[in-house]
Amino acid sequence: MANCTLKMNPVAVTGTGALSAAGGNVSDMMQTIYSGRRNPVISQLVRADHAEHYPMFELSPDWVPQNYYDGPESFRCGLLAQTAAHEALMQAQLESNVLESRPVGVCIGTTVGNAMNNESFYREFLNKYFPGTDSIQAYLKSNPADMLADLYHTHGPRQCIANACSSGAVAIGQAAEWINSGFCDIVIAGGADMLCRVIYNGFVSLKVTDIQPCRPFDKDRNGLNLGEGAGIIILESLKSAQSRNVPVIATLCGYGNRCDAYHISAPDPNGTGLELAINDALLQANISPNEIGFINAHGTATLENDKYEGMLFSRMFPHTLFHSTKGYTGHTLGAAGAIEAVITIMTLENQMLASSVGFKTPDPDFQVNPVQQNMPLNEIYGLSNSVAFGGNNSALIFKREQEIV
């Protein structure tokens, strides 16, 4: 089981940006989540001839702006990343003179990326037409990390993480490692993903999608709802943030990443990989499990994932508040860990934990339950978990700004 061994110095969060079906920016998203509203729909973008129509958390067209990218037309995933990045950079007060003059890194996680817009190419190819190379050229230019780096003319390291549904979380952890290693002192980090017919059909074929709005951790849960969106955070060394005299929203103080390699899609039923990832993050943060104030669980509403997490929480965090926010955003795949990192940071800032929408009936397989109403907090640390196909498990621990020295 691989894991980073680098000890982490706390890394400042100076900007956040996000869009999901819950809202087109961070403020609107959090307002929707605290209101308990959600609205999965039958997608207008993704069509398939299934007997059942599975609802998805699709973005409002008004929230996907015209292309920011000065060059070839961006695909939807790149636009989502750009939208969230723009919001985060504005909050972090990072203007072009800083982005272009310092070694700013870009690390973005995705699974669908912009690479699944190829159905027309293969359809024409299989029908013995010559489809041309436009799709190939677009694919080669569609890396969302490259898109952001080119858009903002950054000169630091750039990387696209494709680590299934933990991609966004891993990108944030990787970015913190870059800063701790001295590769750069500012990183645009997070994840973005879009709805896609190939992925939709894949999850339907796995029989893990629900025809109703998803019900994380509920005894009667019956699968996930897909979603789309992006989450971006600006990570910065504390020295850099202080030199720029910008507010620090929170710090990332712990990161763990473990692969249990138990199964191509199913989690290890003993929760070994996620437990190790959490323990690594706790070690980096130099805190104990009982200091975690709340947990943003992966909580997909699938039978096995929620059982796996619920049993782990029963054993490791029997008295810690937790919730799943996928009932508001859907499962945004490679963007999920990043969007949930933003939600975790905002929960610390607001000192209010949102209810876990969709949960009603406790599952007897585990002894803990997510919160059923908004809960006021007085906490310092929040944990965000990500679990992915292939046994990829990640954990991020954030510390609220009030405690920064």
C-alpha positions in Angstrom: 0.0 0.0 0.0 1.6 3.2 -1.2 1.6 6.4 0.8 3.4 9.7 1.0 6.0 9.7 3.8 6.6 13.5 3.7 5.6 15.2 6.9 3.4 18.1 6.2 3.9 21.7 7.4 0.4 23.4 7.4 -0.5 24.9 4.1 -2.7 27.9 3.8 -6.0 28.0 1.9 -6.4 31.5 0.6 -9.2 31.0 -2.0 -12.1 28.6 -2.7 -14.2 28.2 -5.8 -16.9 25.6 -6.7 -19.9 24.9 -8.8 -22.3 22.0 -8.5 -26.0 21.3 -8.9 -26.3 22.9 -5.5 -25.1 26.3 -6.8 -23.0 28.1 -9.3 -20.5 29.4 -6.7 -19.4 28.6 -3.2 -21.9 30.9 -1.4 -24.9 29.8 -3.4 -23.9 26.1 -3.0 -23.6 26.4 0.8 -26.9 28.3 1.0 -28.6 25.4 -0.8 -26.9 22.8 1.3 -27.9 24.5 4.6 -31.5 24.8 3.3 -31.8 21.1 2.8 -33.0 21.6 -0.9 -31.9 19.3 -3.7 -33.1 18.8 -7.3 -31.8 15.8 -9.2 -33.3 15.9 -12.8 -33.6 13.8 -15.8 -30.5 15.0 -17.8 -30.9 17.1 -20.9 -27.3 16.5 -21.8 -27.1 12.7 -21.4 -29.6 10.5 -23.1 -29.8 6.7 -23.2 -32.4 4.1 -24.0 -32.8 2.4 -20.6 -36.1 1.2 -19.3 -35.6 3.5 -16.2 -34.5 7.1 -16.3 -32.0 7.7 -13.6 -31.9 11.2 -12.1 -28.7 13.2 -12.1 -27.4 16.4 -10.6 -26.9 18.5 -13.7 -25.7 22.1 -13.7 -28.0 24.9 -14.6 -27.0 26.2 -18.1 -26.7 29.7 -16.6 -23.9 28.5 -14.4 -21.6 27.4 -17.2 -20.3 30.7 -18.7 -18.9 31.5 -22.1 -15.4 30.3 -22.8 -12.7 32.0 -20.8 -10.0 30.1 -22.7 -8.0 32.2 -25.2 -7.5 29.5 -27.8 -9.2 26.4 -29.1 -12.7 25.8 -27.7 -12.7 24.2 -24.3 -14.9 21.3 -23.5 -17.3 21.4 -20.7 -15.0 19.9 -18.0 -12.4 22.5 -18.7 -15.0 25.3 -18.5 -16.1 24.0 -15.1 -12.6 24.0 -13.8 -12.0 27.5 -15.2 -15.2 28.8 -13.5 -14.2 27.5 -10.1 -10.6 28.6 -10.5 -11.7 32.1 -11.4 -13.7 32.3 -8.2 -10.9 30.9 -6.1 -8.3 33.2 -7.6 -10.5 36.3 -7.1 -10.8 35.5 -3.4 -7.1 34.8 -3.0 -6.4 38.2 -4.7 -4.1 36.5 -7.2 -3.8 38.7 -10.2 -2.0 38.0 -13.5 1.3 39.7 -12.4 1.7 37.3 -9.5 0.6 34.2 -11.5 3.0 35.0 -14.3 6.0 36.0 -12.2 6.1 33.3 -9.6 6.3 29.4 -9.9 2.6 28.8 -9.5 1.6 25.1 -9.8 -1.6 23.6 -11.2 -2.9 20.2 -10.0 -6.3 19.1 -11.2 -8.1 15.7 -10.7 -10.6 14.3 -13.1 -12.0 11.0 -14.3 -14.2 11.9 -17.3 -12.1 14.9 -18.1 -12.7 16.2 -21.6 -11.8 12.9 -23.0 -15.1 11.1 -23.4 -16.5 13.4 -26.1 -15.6 10.9 -28.8 -18.8 9.0 -29.5 -19.2 10.7 -32.9 -15.7 9.9 -33.9 -16.1 6.1 -33.2 -19.5 6.0 -34.7 -18.2 7.4 -38.0 -15.2 5.2 -37.9 -17.2 2.0 -37.3 -19.5 3.0 -40.1 -16.4 3.2 -42.4 -16.4 7.0 -42.7 -13.3 9.0 -42.2 -14.1 11.2 -39.2 -11.1 13.5 -39.5 -8.7 14.4 -36.8 -10.6 17.2 -35.0 -11.6 14.9 -32.1 -8.1 13.6 -31.7 -6.6 17.2 -31.7 -9.3 18.3 -29.2 -8.5 15.3 -27.0 -4.8 16.1 -27.0 -5.5 19.7 -26.0 -8.2 18.9 -23.4 -6.1 18.2 -20.2 -7.8 20.5 -17.6 -4.6 21.1 -15.7 -2.9 22.3 -19.0 -6.0 24.4 -19.7 -5.7 26.3 -16.5 -1.9 26.6 -16.7 -2.2 28.0 -20.2 -5.1 30.3 -19.3 -3.3 31.9 -16.4 0.3 31.7 -17.9 1.7 29.8 -14.9 5.2 28.5 -14.9 5.3 26.0 -12.0 4.6 22.3 -12.1 1.4 21.1 -13.6 -0.3 17.7 -13.3 -3.6 16.0 -14.1 -4.6 13.3 -11.6 -6.7 10.5 -12.8 -7.3 8.4 -9.7 -11.0 7.6 -10.1 -13.3 9.2 -7.6 -10.5 10.3 -5.2 -8.8 12.3 -8.0 -9.8 15.8 -6.7 -8.7 14.9 -3.1 -5.4 13.5 -4.3 -4.7 16.6 -6.4 -5.1 18.7 -3.3 -2.8 16.5 -1.3 -0.3 16.4 -4.2 -0.4 20.2 -4.3 0.4 20.4 -0.6 3.4 18.1 -1.1 4.7 20.4 -3.8 4.6 23.3 -1.5 6.2 21.4 1.4 8.9 20.2 -1.0 9.7 23.7 -2.2 8.7 23.2 -5.8 6.4 26.2 -5.6 4.6 28.3 -3.0 1.2 28.7 -4.6 -0.9 25.9 -6.3 -4.3 26.0 -8.0 -5.6 22.6 -7.0 -8.8 20.6 -7.1 -11.0 18.6 -9.5 -13.6 18.9 -12.3 -15.9 16.5 -14.0 -18.8 16.5 -16.3 -21.8 14.3 -17.1 -21.1 11.9 -19.9 -23.1 9.1 -21.6 -20.3 6.6 -21.4 -20.0 7.0 -17.7 -23.7 7.1 -17.1 -24.2 3.8 -19.0 -21.2 2.3 -17.1 -22.7 3.0 -13.7 -26.2 1.8 -14.8 -24.6 -1.4 -16.0 -23.0 -1.8 -12.6 -26.5 -1.6 -11.0 -25.3 1.1 -8.5 -27.6 4.0 -9.6 -30.9 4.8 -7.9 -34.1 5.9 -9.8 -34.9 8.0 -6.7 -32.8 10.8 -5.1 -29.9 9.1 -3.4 -30.1 8.2 0.4 -26.5 8.1 1.8 -26.2 5.8 4.9 -29.9 5.0 4.9 -30.9 1.4 5.5 -33.0 1.5 2.3 -30.3 3.2 0.1 -30.2 1.8 -3.4 -27.4 3.5 -5.2 -25.9 6.9 -6.3 -27.0 9.7 -8.5 -24.3 11.1 -10.8 -23.5 14.7 -10.8 -21.1 17.2 -12.3 -19.1 20.3 -11.2 -15.8 21.5 -10.0 -14.0 22.5 -6.8 -10.8 24.5 -6.7 -8.8 25.7 -3.7 -5.8 28.0 -3.7 -3.1 26.4 -1.6 -0.2 28.6 -0.5 2.7 28.4 1.9 2.0 30.4 5.1 5.0 32.5 4.4 3.7 33.4 0.9 0.2 34.3 2.3 1.7 36.5 5.0 4.0 38.2 2.5 1.0 39.0 0.2 -1.0 40.1 3.3 -4.1 38.0 2.3 -6.5 36.4 4.7 -6.0 32.7 5.4 -9.4 30.8 5.3 -8.1 27.5 6.7 -5.0 25.3 6.6 -4.5 21.9 5.2 -2.6 20.1 7.9 -3.0 16.4 7.1 -3.2 14.2 4.0 -3.2 10.4 3.6 -3.5 8.4 0.4 -3.6 4.5 0.4 -4.5 1.9 -2.1 -5.9 -1.4 -0.7 -6.1 -3.0 -4.2 -8.9 -5.2 -2.9 -11.1 -5.2 -6.0 -11.5 -3.2 -9.2 -14.6 -1.5 -8.0 -15.6 -2.8 -4.5 -14.0 -1.4 -1.3 -12.2 -3.6 1.2 -15.0 -4.7 3.5 -12.7 -4.3 6.5 -12.0 -0.6 5.7 -8.3 -1.1 5.8 -7.2 1.3 3.1 -9.3 4.2 4.3 -8.4 3.6 7.9 -4.7 3.8 7.0 -5.2 6.9 4.9 -7.0 8.6 7.8 -4.3 7.5 10.2 -1.6 9.0 8.0 -3.5 12.3 7.8 -3.9 12.3 11.6 -0.2 11.6 12.0 0.7 14.5 9.7 -1.7 16.8 11.5 -0.3 15.6 14.9 -3.8 15.1 16.3 -5.8 12.2 17.7 -9.1 10.8 16.2 -11.2 12.5 19.0 -9.9 15.9 17.9 -11.7 15.6 14.5 -14.8 17.8 14.9 -16.8 16.4 12.0 -16.4 14.2 8.9 -17.5 14.9 5.3 -17.9 11.2 4.3 -17.5 9.8 0.8 -21.1 8.6 1.3 -22.2 7.6 -2.2 -25.4 5.8 -1.1 -24.3 2.6 -2.6 -24.8 -0.5 -0.5 -21.1 -1.5 0.0 -19.5 1.9 0.2 -21.7 3.2 3.0 -21.5 0.0 4.9 -17.7 0.1 4.7 -17.5 3.8 5.9 -20.2 3.3 8.5 -18.5 0.4 10.1 -15.2 2.3 10.0 -16.7 5.3 11.7 -18.3 3.0 14.3 -14.9 1.7 15.2 -12.7 4.8 14.7 -15.0 7.8 15.3 -18.0 6.5 17.4 -18.9 10.0 18.7 -17.9 12.2 15.8 -20.6 14.0 13.8 -20.6 13.2 10.1 -22.6 13.7 7.0 -22.6 13.1 3.2 -23.1 16.0 0.9 -23.6 13.9 -2.2 -27.4 14.1 -1.6 -27.0 17.8 -2.7 -24.4 17.5 -5.4 -24.7 14.0 -6.7 -21.5 11.9 -7.1 -19.3 14.2 -9.2 -16.6 11.5 -9.7 -13.1 13.1 -10.0 -14.5 16.4 -8.7 -16.1 15.0 -5.6 -13.1 15.1 -3.3 -12.4 18.7 -4.3 -16.0 19.9 -4.0 -16.2 18.2 -0.6 -12.9 19.8 0.5 -14.5 23.2 -0.3 -17.6 22.2 1.7 -15.4 21.0 4.6 -13.5 24.3 4.6 -16.7 26.3 4.5 -18.2 24.2 7.3 -15.2 25.1 9.5 -15.6 28.8 8.6 -19.4 28.8 9.2 -19.2 26.5 12.2 -22.3 24.8 11.0 -22.6 21.2 9.7 -25.3 20.6 7.2 -27.9 17.8 7.5 -27.2 14.6 5.5 -30.2 14.8 3.1 -31.9 11.6 2.2 -31.1 9.8 5.4 -34.1 8.5 7.4 -33.7 5.0 8.6 -30.6 3.8 10.5 -28.8 0.8 9.1 -28.2 -2.0 11.7 -24.9 -2.9 10.1 -23.2 0.1 11.8 -23.7 1.9 15.1 -23.4 5.5 13.9 -25.7 7.7 11.9 -25.2 10.9 9.9 -26.7 14.2 11.2 -30.4 14.7 10.3 -30.5 18.5 10.9 -28.0 21.3 10.6 -25.7 21.2 13.7 -23.9 24.2 15.2 -20.2 23.5 15.8 -17.3 24.8 17.9 -14.6 22.7 16.2 -11.1 23.2 15.0 -10.6 20.2 12.6 -12.6 18.7 9.8 -11.9 15.5 7.9 -12.9 14.9 4.3 -12.8 11.3 2.9 -12.6 10.0 -0.6 -12.9 6.4 -1.7 -12.5 5.3 -5.3 -12.5 2.3 -7.7 -9.3 0.3 -7.6 -9.1 0.6 -3.8 -7.9 4.3 -3.9 -8.5 6.0 -0.5 -7.7 9.5 0.5 -8.2 11.7 3.5 -7.7 15.5 4.0 -7.7 17.3 7.4 -8.4 21.0 7.4 -8.0 23.3 10.4 -10.1 26.4 10.9 -8.5 29.9 10.4 -9.1 31.1 14.0 -6.4 28.7 15.3 -3.7 29.8 12.8 -0.7 31.3 14.7 
